[in-house]
Amino acid sequence: MKTQTDLDKKLVLSLSKARIPGLRQLKYINHYLSRKEFWLLYSSLALLVLSAIFLVGNFYFTHLEIVPKRSGTYTEALVGQPKYINPLYSSISDVDSDISSLIFSFLFRHDSSGKLVKDLVDTYEISEDKKVYTLSIRKDVKWHNGGDLTSNDVYFTFNAIKDAAYKSPLRSSFSGVAIEIIDDYSFRFILASPYAAFLELLTFGIMPADAWALIPPESAGQAGINLKPIGSGPYRYNQFTKEEKLGTIKEYQLAVNENYYGSLPYLNLNFKFFGNFEDSINAFNNGEVDGISYLPSEMINNVEKQKSTNFFKLYLPQITAIFINTDKNPILGDKVVRQALAHAIDMNSIINKILNGGAYKIDGPILPNSFAYFADIKKYEYNKAEVERLLESIDWKKSVISQEMFEKASGDIESNDINTKKEAEKILRMGVGEWRMKNKEYFLVKLTTVERSENQSIIEEVKSYWEELGIKAELETIPANQIQAKTIKPREFELLFYGQVLGADPDPYPFWHSSQIGEQGLNITNFNNKEVDKYLEEARLTNDVATRQGEYQKFQKIIAEEVPAIFMYSPLYTYAQNNKVKGFAVSDILVPSDRFENIFDWYIETEKKMSWR
């Protein structure tokens, strides 16, 4: 039997249009719930709301990402002027190479760690005899003017490099190499003989054949397209502005190539040009630029805002050494003398005191980070006692030139007797002091270098080390624009403090093989050793790493024993950026332009983005 309560509920339900209470009805809920039930309901509702807030907040904060924003412009200071922004000539100048590396694409390039990786190349094969390299390139590459990049462009660029009329400095690298087109996107290189490091040579930019074909080779250097280039790389030429009075270019702007086949950079680029490092540093200190392409180690302290600046120390494949020309000074013909000169220099002190730690000590012509490096060779640590022992063993004894002797020589210089005059000249040239002498000849050498404050400081330090041990050193500096023609090519030096840039592959053939002796070669010491020639020839004919290591090991042992050069250090390339620029992650470079290898990751501005992963 139904109770009165059941009947009341049935009556109420029959009068209601909805089974769920409305807002007007809910206000009477406290009339039907006990106090305990009321608080239990409201506590549950509060917990439900807080849980919902927590879940929404947690989802927001775990899925919200701060990501780089494709916006902003990075401005960098370069020392020099752009002139040849094209792959034929850009290697002549760091400025041209920097800009060219961003505008043009390459068959291969180096990544941020210096490793060779594919760029335009899709696939490649090497024949069993290592003489034929067959390559296929990507089919999605567009020139900045909209055309397709094909095998014909590679063919044109390669033959332009080989054409003597273009006068490209890359020409000698491809002697004995030919190219054949297979189809629109495939071609092959044919080598006269195997060369293990051939792929490393294929890091030149590809030029648009249609844009260059009508320009005579003899006029290539004067063509307007040099400053308004058409490429296929991540950046395209936008515009440049000139100084009205001087006619020099003051700014050069690049814009992101929206049709680039790879990842798009976040930043547009702007380059400003300066006549010297001091002016570029001032521009950085004043906030006119965000970065400096290269900062000499002796000028790091000139940067005012040290805390807001990132100083990136990049490994550069360069050896800095004192190259010895035995033809110009008979004293240097004795390898014991050369060994003594090497032991007399405190390399670590020079690195720390003059270079501010911006270099690392080396012991030979192959750098320690190379697969071909052999550590177990004769090394020349700073050792004054060993210098004394070596020189005494070959009769270079100490002899004093007193003040009295010097004054007498000052008068004898006017003598009519030839022998008296010559002896006076020797004494006056040596000066007062305790000097090494053998067979009435004083130990006198001449040390030459490029005219630069850092180099001057280093050779003065070397001079002090040698003279402390009785070896007289005269110093000579030559302007940078004259050093090749006046000193290196004609081999007009006794001792040359100089830096040599190596390639990605450790092949030392260009620098130490006897075929490279002479004005056109890079064997600047005129070093001639049949065994070394044999080892270098065999090493470059095979791709087998173990075989190459063995040949280079024997090569390094001979160089260490013979000391045709005193190997000093490998400099670190200092690249400065305002720390508002994020994403730089390059460690090893082959040329300065390699600092841009991960430019796709650089950014200044950020934005918030929800991730639904």
C-alpha positions in Angstrom: 0.0 0.0 0.0 1.4 3.4 -1.0 2.1 5.9 1.7 1.1 9.5 1.6 4.8 10.5 0.8 4.7 8.3 -2.3 1.5 9.9 -3.4 2.9 13.4 -2.8 6.0 12.6 -4.9 3.8 11.3 -7.7 1.7 14.5 -7.6 4.8 16.7 -7.8 6.3 14.7 -10.6 3.1 14.9 -12.6 3.1 18.7 -12.4 6.9 19.0 -13.5 7.8 19.2 -17.1 11.5 18.1 -16.4 12.9 15.3 -14.3 15.9 17.4 -13.4 15.4 20.4 -11.0 15.9 23.8 -12.5 17.7 26.7 -11.0 14.5 28.1 -9.5 13.9 24.7 -7.8 17.4 24.2 -6.6 17.1 27.2 -4.3 14.7 25.2 -2.2 17.1 22.3 -1.8 18.1 23.2 1.7 14.4 22.6 2.7 14.7 19.0 1.7 18.4 18.2 2.8 19.7 17.7 6.2 22.5 20.0 7.3 24.9 17.0 7.0 23.6 16.2 3.5 23.8 19.8 2.5 27.5 20.2 3.4 28.4 16.9 1.8 26.8 18.0 -1.5 28.6 21.3 -1.5 31.9 19.8 -0.6 31.6 17.4 -3.5 30.8 20.2 -5.9 33.7 22.2 -4.7 36.1 19.2 -5.0 34.7 18.6 -8.5 35.4 22.2 -9.5 38.9 22.2 -8.1 39.7 18.9 -9.8 38.5 20.4 -13.1 40.6 23.5 -12.6 43.6 21.3 -11.8 43.2 19.1 -14.8 42.8 22.1 -17.2 45.8 23.9 -15.6 47.9 20.8 -15.7 47.1 20.2 -19.4 47.9 23.8 -20.2 51.2 23.9 -18.5 52.4 20.4 -19.7 51.3 21.1 -23.3 52.3 24.7 -23.6 55.6 25.2 -25.3 57.8 28.3 -25.7 59.1 28.0 -29.2 61.2 30.2 -31.5 59.2 32.6 -33.6 59.9 33.2 -37.2 60.5 36.9 -36.8 63.3 39.4 -36.4 66.7 40.2 -38.0 70.2 39.3 -37.0 72.8 41.9 -37.8 76.5 41.0 -38.0 79.7 43.1 -38.4 82.1 42.0 -41.1 85.5 43.4 -41.8 86.0 44.1 -45.5 83.8 44.6 -48.5 81.7 42.2 -50.6 82.8 41.8 -54.2 82.4 38.3 -55.6 79.4 36.7 -54.1 79.5 33.6 -56.4 81.1 30.2 -56.0 83.8 30.8 -58.5 85.6 33.4 -56.5 84.1 33.6 -53.0 86.9 31.6 -51.4 89.2 34.5 -52.0 87.5 36.6 -49.3 85.9 35.7 -46.0 83.2 38.4 -46.6 82.3 36.9 -50.0 82.4 33.4 -48.6 80.2 34.2 -45.6 77.4 35.6 -47.8 77.8 33.1 -50.6 77.5 30.2 -48.2 74.0 31.4 -47.3 72.7 32.2 -50.8 74.0 29.1 -52.7 73.4 25.4 -52.2 76.2 22.8 -52.3 76.4 19.2 -53.4 77.8 18.5 -49.9 78.3 20.7 -46.9 79.6 20.3 -43.3 77.3 20.1 -40.4 77.7 21.9 -37.0 80.3 19.3 -35.9 82.3 19.6 -39.1 81.1 16.2 -40.6 80.5 16.0 -44.3 76.7 15.7 -45.1 74.6 15.8 -48.2 73.0 19.0 -49.3 71.7 19.0 -52.9 72.8 15.4 -53.3 70.1 12.7 -52.8 72.2 9.6 -53.4 75.7 8.7 -54.6 77.8 5.7 -55.6 81.5 5.2 -55.9 82.9 2.6 -58.4 85.1 -0.2 -57.3 88.2 1.4 -58.8 87.3 4.6 -56.9 87.5 6.6 -60.1 83.8 7.2 -60.9 81.4 9.0 -58.6 77.8 8.9 -59.7 75.4 11.3 -58.0 71.7 12.1 -58.1 70.4 15.4 -56.7 67.1 16.4 -55.2 64.2 17.2 -57.6 62.5 19.8 -55.3 65.2 22.6 -55.5 64.2 26.0 -57.0 66.3 28.9 -57.9 65.5 32.2 -56.2 64.0 33.4 -59.5 61.7 30.3 -59.7 63.5 27.9 -62.1 64.4 24.3 -61.4 68.0 23.4 -60.4 69.1 20.5 -62.6 72.2 18.5 -63.6 72.9 21.2 -66.3 73.5 23.7 -63.5 76.0 21.4 -61.8 77.7 20.7 -65.2 78.0 24.4 -66.0 79.4 25.3 -62.6 82.0 22.6 -62.6 83.2 23.4 -66.1 83.3 27.1 -65.2 85.6 26.2 -62.3 87.8 24.2 -64.6 87.8 26.8 -67.4 91.1 28.8 -67.2 89.3 31.9 -68.6 87.3 32.2 -65.4 90.4 32.2 -63.3 88.7 30.5 -60.4 91.1 29.6 -57.5 89.3 26.3 -57.2 90.5 25.2 -60.6 93.7 23.3 -59.5 91.6 21.1 -57.1 89.9 19.4 -60.1 92.8 18.7 -62.3 92.2 15.3 -64.1 88.5 15.3 -63.2 85.7 15.3 -65.8 81.9 15.4 -65.6 79.2 13.7 -67.6 75.4 14.3 -67.4 73.2 11.2 -67.1 69.8 12.8 -67.0 68.1 15.9 -65.6 69.0 15.0 -62.0 72.0 12.6 -62.3 75.6 13.0 -63.4 79.0 11.4 -62.8 82.5 12.7 -62.0 85.3 10.7 -63.6 88.8 10.9 -62.0 92.1 10.2 -63.7 93.2 8.5 -60.5 91.6 7.6 -57.1 91.6 10.3 -54.5 90.3 9.4 -51.1 89.1 12.9 -50.2 87.3 13.7 -53.4 83.8 14.2 -51.8 85.3 16.9 -49.6 86.0 18.9 -52.8 82.3 18.9 -53.8 81.5 21.6 -51.3 81.4 24.4 -53.9 78.2 26.3 -54.5 76.1 25.6 -57.6 75.4 28.5 -60.0 72.4 29.0 -62.3 73.5 28.2 -65.8 70.8 30.3 -67.5 71.9 33.4 -65.6 75.6 33.0 -66.2 75.8 31.4 -69.7 75.5 34.7 -71.6 78.3 36.4 -69.5 81.7 36.0 -71.2 84.2 34.2 -68.8 86.6 37.2 -69.2 83.9 39.5 -67.8 82.7 37.2 -65.0 84.5 39.2 -62.3 82.8 42.5 -63.4 79.2 41.1 -63.8 76.5 42.8 -61.7 75.2 39.4 -60.7 78.2 39.1 -58.4 76.6 41.5 -56.0 73.0 40.6 -56.8 73.3 36.8 -56.9 70.7 34.2 -57.7 71.1 31.1 -55.7 69.0 28.2 -54.2 70.1 28.4 -50.6 68.2 29.3 -47.4 68.6 33.0 -48.0 68.0 35.2 -51.1 69.5 38.5 -51.9 67.3 41.4 -50.8 69.2 44.7 -51.2 72.3 46.6 -50.3 73.0 50.2 -49.5 76.1 52.2 -50.3 78.0 55.1 -48.7 77.2 58.0 -51.1 80.6 59.7 -50.9 82.9 56.7 -50.8 80.8 54.3 -53.0 81.5 51.4 -50.6 78.7 49.1 -49.5 77.7 49.7 -45.9 74.9 47.2 -45.5 73.8 44.0 -47.3 70.4 42.4 -46.5 69.3 38.8 -47.0 65.8 37.5 -46.6 64.6 34.0 -45.9 64.0 32.0 -49.0 60.4 30.8 -48.5 60.8 28.2 -51.3 63.9 26.6 -49.7 63.8 22.8 -49.8 65.1 22.4 -46.2 64.1 23.8 -42.9 63.4 27.6 -43.0 65.5 29.9 -40.8 63.8 32.0 -38.2 65.8 35.2 -38.8 66.4 37.5 -41.7 70.1 38.6 -42.0 71.8 42.0 -42.3 75.5 42.5 -42.7 77.3 45.7 -41.9 80.9 46.3 -43.2 83.8 47.9 -41.4 87.4 48.7 -42.3 89.0 47.2 -39.2 88.2 45.1 -36.1 88.3 48.1 -33.8 85.3 49.7 -35.7 83.4 46.5 -35.7 83.8 46.1 -31.9 82.7 49.7 -31.4 79.5 48.9 -33.4 78.9 45.9 -31.2 79.5 47.9 -28.0 77.0 50.5 -29.3 74.3 48.0 -30.1 74.5 48.6 -33.9 75.1 44.9 -34.5 74.3 41.7 -32.8 77.5 39.8 -33.6 81.1 40.1 -34.8 82.2 37.6 -37.5 85.6 37.2 -35.9 87.2 38.6 -32.8 91.0 38.5 -32.5 92.0 37.0 -29.2 93.9 40.1 -28.2 90.8 42.2 -28.6 88.3 40.1 -26.5 88.7 42.5 -23.6 87.7 45.4 -25.8 84.1 44.1 -25.7 82.4 46.1 -23.0 79.4 44.1 -22.2 81.1 40.8 -21.3 78.2 39.3 -19.3 75.7 39.8 -22.1 78.0 38.5 -24.8 78.6 34.8 -25.8 82.2 34.2 -26.9 82.1 31.0 -28.9 85.5 29.2 -29.3 85.4 27.2 -32.6 87.9 24.6 -33.7 89.5 25.6 -36.9 91.7 23.2 -39.0 94.7 25.5 -39.1 98.3 25.0 -38.0 100.4 27.9 -37.0 104.1 27.2 -37.3 107.6 28.6 -37.9 108.4 27.3 -41.4 112.1 26.8 -42.0 113.8 27.6 -45.3 117.2 25.9 -45.2 118.1 27.3 -48.7 118.3 30.8 -47.3 120.4 30.2 -44.2 123.0 27.3 -44.1 122.9 27.3 -40.3 119.3 25.9 -40.5 120.4 23.0 -42.7 121.4 20.9 -39.6 118.4 19.1 -38.1 120.0 19.3 -34.6 119.9 23.1 -34.9 116.2 22.9 -35.9 115.4 20.6 -33.0 117.2 23.0 -30.6 115.2 26.0 -31.9 112.0 24.0 -31.3 112.9 23.1 -27.7 113.7 26.7 -27.0 110.1 28.0 -27.3 107.6 27.9 -24.5 104.4 27.3 -26.5 102.1 27.1 -23.5 103.2 30.4 -22.2 102.6 32.1 -25.6 99.1 30.5 -25.8 98.2 31.7 -22.3 99.9 35.0 -22.2 99.5 36.4 -25.7 96.6 34.5 -27.1 94.5 34.5 -23.9 94.0 30.8 -24.2 92.5 31.1 -27.7 94.5 28.2 -29.1 95.9 24.7 -28.3 99.4 23.3 -28.7 100.2 21.1 -31.6 103.1 18.8 -32.4 102.9 18.2 -36.1 101.2 18.8 -39.4 98.1 16.7 -38.6 95.8 18.0 -35.9 94.9 15.9 -32.8 91.2 15.7 -33.7 91.9 14.0 -37.0 91.6 10.2 -37.6 95.1 10.4 -39.1 96.8 11.9 -36.0 99.6 9.8 -34.5 100.4 10.8 -30.9 103.6 8.7 -30.4 106.0 11.0 -32.3 109.0 13.0 -31.1 107.8 16.1 -29.3 109.6 19.3 -28.6 108.7 20.6 -25.1 110.2 23.7 -23.7 113.6 22.6 -22.3 116.5 25.0 -22.0 118.9 22.3 -20.8 118.2 20.2 -23.9 118.8 23.2 -26.1 122.2 23.7 -24.5 123.0 20.0 -24.9 122.0 19.9 -28.5 123.9 23.0 -29.6 127.0 22.1 -27.6 127.0 18.7 -29.3 127.5 20.3 -32.7 130.0 22.9 -31.5 127.8 26.0 -31.2 129.7 27.5 -28.3 128.9 30.7 -26.5 131.1 33.8 -27.2 130.9 37.2 -25.6 130.7 40.5 -27.6 131.6 43.1 -25.0 130.8 46.8 -25.1 134.5 47.4 -25.9 134.3 45.0 -28.9 131.1 46.7 -30.1 132.6 50.2 -29.9 135.7 49.0 -31.8 133.5 47.5 -34.5 131.7 50.8 -34.8 135.1 52.3 -35.9 136.2 49.4 -38.0 133.1 49.6 -40.1 134.8 52.4 -42.0 137.9 50.4 -42.7 139.2 49.9 -46.2 140.2 46.3 -45.3 137.4 44.0 -46.5 137.9 41.4 -43.8 138.0 43.9 -41.0 134.9 45.6 -42.4 133.0 42.2 -42.6 134.0 41.3 -39.1 132.8 44.7 -37.9 129.5 44.2 -39.7 128.9 40.9 -37.9 129.6 42.3 -34.5 127.4 45.3 -35.0 124.6 43.1 -36.3 124.8 40.8 -33.3 125.2 43.5 -30.7 126.5 43.3 -27.1 125.8 40.0 -25.5 126.7 36.3 -25.2 126.1 34.7 -28.6 126.6 31.2 -30.1 129.5 30.9 -32.5 130.9 28.1 -34.7 133.8 28.3 -37.1 133.9 32.1 -36.6 130.2 32.4 -37.7 127.6 33.7 -35.3 124.2 32.0 -34.9 122.0 34.6 -36.6 118.5 34.0 -38.0 115.8 36.2 -39.4 112.2 35.6 -38.4 109.4 37.0 -40.7 105.7 37.2 -40.3 102.5 39.0 -41.5 102.1 42.5 -40.2 99.7 42.1 -37.3 99.9 43.1 -33.7 99.3 39.6 -32.4 102.0 38.1 -34.7 104.4 40.9 -33.7 103.9 40.0 -30.0 104.5 36.3 -30.6 107.7 36.7 -32.7 109.1 39.1 -30.1 108.4 36.4 -27.5 110.1 33.8 -29.6 113.1 36.2 -30.1 113.5 36.6 -26.3 113.5 32.8 -25.9 116.2 32.3 -28.5 118.4 35.2 -27.5 118.3 33.9 -23.8 120.1 30.9 -25.2 122.6 32.8 -27.4 120.7 32.7 -30.7 120.4 36.1 -32.3 117.1 36.7 -34.0 116.2 39.6 -36.3 112.5 40.3 -36.9 110.7 41.3 -40.1 107.0 42.0 -40.7 105.4 42.1 -44.1 101.9 43.7 -44.9 99.2 41.0 -45.4 98.6 42.1 -49.0 102.3 41.6 -49.9 103.2 38.4 -47.9 102.3 36.0 -50.7 103.9 37.8 -53.6 106.9 39.2 -51.8 107.8 36.4 -49.3 106.0 33.1 -49.7 105.9 32.5 -53.5 109.6 33.4 -54.1 110.5 31.7 -50.7 112.2 34.9 -49.6 112.5 34.0 -45.9 114.7 32.1 -43.5 112.1 31.5 -40.8 108.4 32.3 -41.4 105.8 32.5 -38.7 102.6 31.7 -40.6 99.3 29.9 -40.5 98.2 27.3 -43.0 94.5 26.4 -43.3 94.0 22.6 -43.8 91.1 20.9 -45.4 88.4 18.7 -43.8 90.4 15.6 -44.9 93.9 15.5 -43.2 95.7 14.9 -46.6 99.0 16.8 -46.2 100.1 16.1 -49.8 99.7 19.8 -50.9 101.9 21.0 -48.1 104.7 18.4 -47.9 105.0 16.5 -51.2 108.0 17.5 -53.3 105.8 18.1 -56.4 104.4 21.1 -54.6 107.8 22.8 -54.3 107.9 26.1 -56.3 105.9 29.3 -56.6 102.7 27.6 -57.5 102.9 25.0 -54.7 102.1 25.1 -51.0 105.2 23.3 -49.9 106.7 26.5 -48.7 109.7 25.0 -46.9 110.8 23.2 -50.1 110.8 20.0 -48.1 112.0 17.1 -50.3 112.0 13.6 -49.0 111.4 10.5 -51.2 109.9 8.4 -48.3 107.5 11.1 -47.4 106.4 11.4 -51.1 105.8 7.7 -51.2 103.7 7.7 -48.0 101.6 10.7 -49.1 101.0 9.2 -52.6 99.8 5.9 -51.2 97.6 7.4 -48.5 95.5 9.4 -51.0 94.9 6.5 -53.3 92.8 4.4 -50.9 89.6 5.0 -48.9 90.6 2.4 -46.3 91.0 4.3 -43.1 93.4 1.9 -41.5 95.7 2.0 -44.5 95.7 5.7 -44.6 96.4 5.9 -40.8 99.5 3.7 -41.3 100.9 5.8 -44.1 100.3 9.0 -42.2 101.9 7.6 -39.1 105.2 7.0 -41.0 104.9 10.5 -42.5 104.5 12.2 -39.1 107.5 10.3 -37.7 109.7 11.7 -40.4 108.4 15.2 -40.1 108.9 15.1 -36.3 112.5 14.0 -36.7 113.5 16.3 -39.5 111.7 19.4 -38.2 111.1 21.3 -41.5 108.8 23.5 -39.4 108.4 24.3 -35.7 104.7 23.4 -35.0 103.3 25.8 -32.4 99.5 25.9 -32.1 96.1 25.7 -33.7 94.1 28.9 -33.1 90.5 28.8 -31.9 88.1 31.0 -33.9 86.4 33.4 -31.6 82.9 34.3 -32.6 81.0 36.9 -30.6 77.2 37.2 -30.3 74.8 39.2 -28.1 73.2 36.6 -25.8 69.8 37.7 -27.0 70.5 35.5 -30.0 69.7 31.9 -29.2 70.4 28.6 -30.8 74.0 28.7 -31.9 75.5 25.2 -31.6 78.6 25.0 -33.9 81.8 23.5 -32.5 84.1 22.8 -35.5 84.5 24.9 -38.6 86.7 24.4 -41.7 86.3 28.0 -43.0 84.8 31.0 -41.1 81.5 30.8 -43.1 80.9 27.4 -41.4 79.7 29.3 -38.3 76.4 29.6 -40.1 75.9 25.8 -40.4 73.0 25.7 -37.9 71.6 29.1 -38.8 68.2 27.3 -39.1 68.1 27.1 -35.3 69.0 30.7 -34.5 66.3 32.9 -33.1 65.7 36.0 -31.1 61.9 36.1 -30.4 59.7 33.4 -29.0 56.0 32.6 -28.9 53.7 30.3 -27.0 52.3 27.2 -28.7 50.1 24.3 -27.5 51.3 20.9 -28.2 48.7 18.1 -28.6 51.1 15.2 -28.4 
